[in-house]
Amino acid sequence: MIKKYFKMVLCAFVVGIILASAPAAFAGLAYSNPIYYGPIDGYSYYNEALVYTGSGLAYAETLESNQGSGNVPTGYMGCLARLYNSSGTLVTNTPWEYNSQPMLSFAAYTNDIYTSGTYYSSGIASAYNGNGYTPYYTYQSPNQTL
């Protein structure tokens, strides 16, 4: 009797874990390799492109970050995020966005897309050079399917 009860409890526990983790199993997040650059006007940076698919949506992110430990001044980092489908067609992108306060990292995010498909991200980051901005393209992220 105890053995049968233990088997039922164990089975219910395993099924509960599988059901609880099911939504996370379908979500995907993929990062490009980072690109390092600088120093530019005293700061060194890296950037990455990210693509997320899950919960019925997809979006892209472009991240730029200071390689050092301190914050970069306001307006020194700019990002433009772009989301492409697997055919290489641009699906959505952001305008240029810049850090509005001193910070270590800055990111731009595209609008969410709700159409099934395979997507990747490829963005542009820019660094203030003392007389304008120098753009640095990210590597392309791996594909993720929604």
C-alpha positions as CSV (number, residue, x, y, z in Angstrom):
1,M,0.0,0.0,0.0
2,I,2.8,2.5,0.9
3,K,4.8,1.4,-2.1
4,K,1.8,2.1,-4.4
5,Y,1.2,5.5,-2.7
6,F,4.8,6.4,-3.1
7,K,4.7,5.6,-6.9
8,M,1.6,7.8,-7.3
9,V,3.2,10.8,-5.5
10,L,6.5,10.4,-7.4
11,C,4.6,10.2,-10.7
12,A,2.6,13.3,-9.9
13,F,5.7,15.2,-8.9
14,V,7.5,14.3,-12.1
15,V,4.4,15.3,-14.2
16,G,4.2,18.6,-12.3
17,I,7.8,19.5,-13.0
18,I,7.4,18.7,-16.7
19,L,4.3,20.8,-17.0
20,A,5.8,23.7,-14.9
21,S,8.8,23.8,-17.2
22,A,7.0,23.4,-20.5
23,P,6.7,27.1,-21.4
24,A,10.4,27.7,-20.8
25,A,11.3,24.8,-23.0
26,F,9.9,26.7,-26.0
27,A,11.5,30.1,-25.4
28,G,14.8,30.9,-27.1
29,L,17.4,33.5,-26.5
30,A,20.5,33.7,-28.7
31,Y,23.5,36.1,-28.5
32,S,26.0,37.0,-31.2
33,N,29.6,36.9,-30.4
34,P,30.8,40.2,-28.9
35,I,32.8,42.8,-30.8
36,Y,35.4,44.8,-28.8
37,Y,36.5,48.3,-29.8
38,G,38.2,51.3,-28.4
39,P,39.4,53.3,-26.7
40,I,37.2,56.0,-28.1
41,D,37.3,59.3,-26.3
42,G,38.7,57.5,-23.3
43,Y,36.3,54.5,-23.2
44,S,36.5,50.9,-24.6
45,Y,33.3,49.0,-25.5
46,Y,31.8,45.8,-26.7
47,N,28.5,45.1,-28.4
48,E,26.2,42.2,-29.0
49,A,23.1,41.4,-30.9
50,L,20.4,39.3,-29.2
51,V,17.2,37.6,-30.5
52,Y,14.4,36.3,-28.3
53,T,11.6,34.0,-29.2
54,G,9.0,32.8,-26.8
55,S,5.6,33.4,-25.3
56,G,4.2,33.9,-28.8
57,L,6.5,36.8,-29.7
58,A,10.0,37.6,-31.0
59,Y,12.2,40.7,-30.7
60,A,15.8,41.9,-31.2
61,E,18.1,43.7,-28.9
62,T,21.4,45.5,-29.5
63,L,23.6,46.0,-26.5
64,E,26.6,48.2,-26.0
65,S,28.7,48.1,-22.8
66,N,31.7,49.7,-21.3
67,Q,34.6,47.3,-20.9
68,G,35.7,49.1,-17.8
69,S,34.0,49.2,-14.4
70,G,32.7,52.8,-14.5
71,N,29.8,54.5,-16.1
72,V,30.0,56.1,-19.5
73,P,28.7,59.7,-19.7
74,T,25.3,60.6,-21.0
75,G,25.0,60.3,-24.7
76,Y,28.2,58.4,-25.3
77,M,26.5,55.1,-26.3
78,G,24.0,54.6,-29.1
79,C,22.2,51.5,-30.3
80,L,20.0,50.6,-33.2
81,A,18.3,47.1,-33.0
82,R,17.2,45.2,-36.1
83,L,15.2,42.0,-36.4
84,Y,15.4,39.9,-39.6
85,N,13.6,36.8,-40.8
86,S,15.6,33.8,-42.0
87,S,15.3,35.0,-45.6
88,G,17.3,38.1,-44.6
89,T,14.4,40.5,-44.8
90,L,14.3,43.3,-42.2
91,V,11.1,42.8,-40.1
92,T,11.4,45.6,-37.7
93,N,14.0,48.0,-36.3
94,T,14.4,50.9,-33.9
95,P,15.6,54.4,-34.5
96,W,18.9,55.4,-33.0
97,E,18.7,55.5,-29.2
98,Y,21.3,56.9,-26.8
99,N,21.9,56.5,-23.1
100,S,20.0,59.3,-21.3
101,Q,22.1,59.1,-18.1
102,P,25.6,57.8,-17.1
103,M,25.5,54.0,-17.2
104,L,27.7,51.0,-17.7
105,S,25.6,49.4,-20.5
106,F,22.9,50.5,-22.8
107,A,20.4,48.6,-25.1
108,A,17.8,49.2,-27.7
109,Y,14.9,46.8,-28.2
110,T,12.6,46.3,-31.3
111,N,8.9,46.1,-31.1
112,D,7.5,42.6,-30.5
113,I,6.6,40.5,-33.5
114,Y,3.8,37.9,-33.2
115,T,4.3,36.0,-36.5
116,S,5.6,32.5,-36.5
117,G,9.0,32.1,-38.2
118,T,12.7,32.0,-37.8
119,Y,14.5,35.2,-36.8
120,Y,17.9,36.6,-36.1
121,S,19.3,39.9,-34.9
122,S,22.0,42.2,-36.3
123,G,22.4,45.7,-34.9
124,I,24.6,48.7,-34.8
125,A,26.1,50.4,-31.8
126,S,27.9,53.7,-31.8
127,A,30.4,55.4,-29.6
128,Y,30.9,59.1,-29.1
129,N,34.3,60.0,-30.4
130,G,34.5,63.6,-29.2
131,N,33.2,65.0,-32.5
132,G,30.2,62.8,-33.4
133,Y,29.7,59.0,-33.4
134,T,31.6,56.0,-34.8
135,P,29.3,53.1,-35.7
136,Y,30.2,49.5,-35.0
137,Y,28.1,46.7,-36.5
138,T,27.3,43.7,-34.3
139,Y,27.8,40.1,-35.5
140,Q,24.6,38.3,-36.5
141,S,23.0,36.3,-33.8
142,P,22.1,32.7,-34.3
143,N,18.6,31.9,-35.6
144,Q,15.7,31.3,-33.2
145,T,12.3,30.0,-34.2
146,L,9.0,31.2,-33.0
